[in-house]
């Protein structure tokens, strides 16, 4: 039973990481948004599974909330945003696709090295998924710094949030429900603020390419 | 442990692969046609194509050298040798000592190299273009295959193909490990690139701008073409068997018991049918990638392989 639990948690974590890596290879806002939707859905499923194996009923509620907010509500808002800006393609990211894939591979290896002490002190059966969650953390940070389109950066940020949620649920079987609700509210608020920013940026510069915004300096 | 019967079964399995490979390709084509709303040629159409090609006259360019004549035999021969090494129905094969991961990768590369040389040999523009593209792809896809299978080898503790399959049968929990899953996705992407399937190369057209495999073999006709086509179908068959029987080895016979062999045969055919259906569905859903994006796809597969190795290593 422990073995199965451990396998499922690592499997779910790799699925979540895989969706993060897809962001680096695919192009176009639609593809990014569906990668994020799948990632959130897998994360919700994994949270529910951890709730089942760890006998924690609260996690079901967290999973349901996660699915409702990150896999349904935010993707819908994102799609509306993408349709409004008609940014269909990421115009030449700062780092090209091949290099960024290799860099992300190295980042995940780094995460394996960095998570070693964490794994050594943890004794939960889910500990083998922790390096993957950390890897996603690094990869999504890399997405945020290496892409030009503001929309892609927002998706990268949301994935970063997913990575933190994944790490929390793997390391401690989830923080208390009340904290989780607070985090969800923060994410939703943060996203709404970013949305307003994006609209403003688009209105002022008539593009969401952050590289063009150097004019702000003058 | 294995006597003359074992060797008989090994050879029988290779003959079976040779006979089943055209049917596999025919099945993919038929299913694809049905999915696209066409009636499609019957599943046994590739057999008729082979028969037709073997009967046809052969035209060889005046400028062709011995490489051109040798290449079809090397390509066919190396693929047949690979099919001798891959566990189709029985897992510790009599020739198991040779069935090594590195031998497999180099045999694959041998066929690819000779095909590329043959493409260059007649000095036609298309042949050279096809060879150059094939080499670009092979240079990235071969390490990705090695890496994907290496992650299985790390879990099994051996680079021997039979050993890997046997270990996974012995401990089923391995099959669900992330290393296995990531490696499977990596191998599947490389499989599509190596066998010239859709996101990388379109197997059903001769469009100059995009073709890779077809460009290299453009100068071939008659029995030579038949050999090359058969070899490429066999390659697809072998790759699918590799994906099926290394990652989901249940059903493989571990002894020479006839009942177990029958079960193994049925289960292998069923697994192949599932994978072939997967390819057909994928090919109706995706468009061909731009040539310059192909290395990116393969880099993705390479990264997945790398992650698979990392996680197999840390979970070992």
Interface residues (C-beta under 8 A of the other chain):
Chain A: X3 X4 X7 X8 X10 X11 X13 X14 X17 X18 X21 X24 X25 X97 X98 X101 X102 X104 X105 X108 X109 X112 X128 X131 X132 X135
Chain B: X173 X176 X177 X178 X181 X182 X185 X293 X295 X296 X297 X299 X300 X302 X303 X304 X306 X307 X310 X311 X314 X315
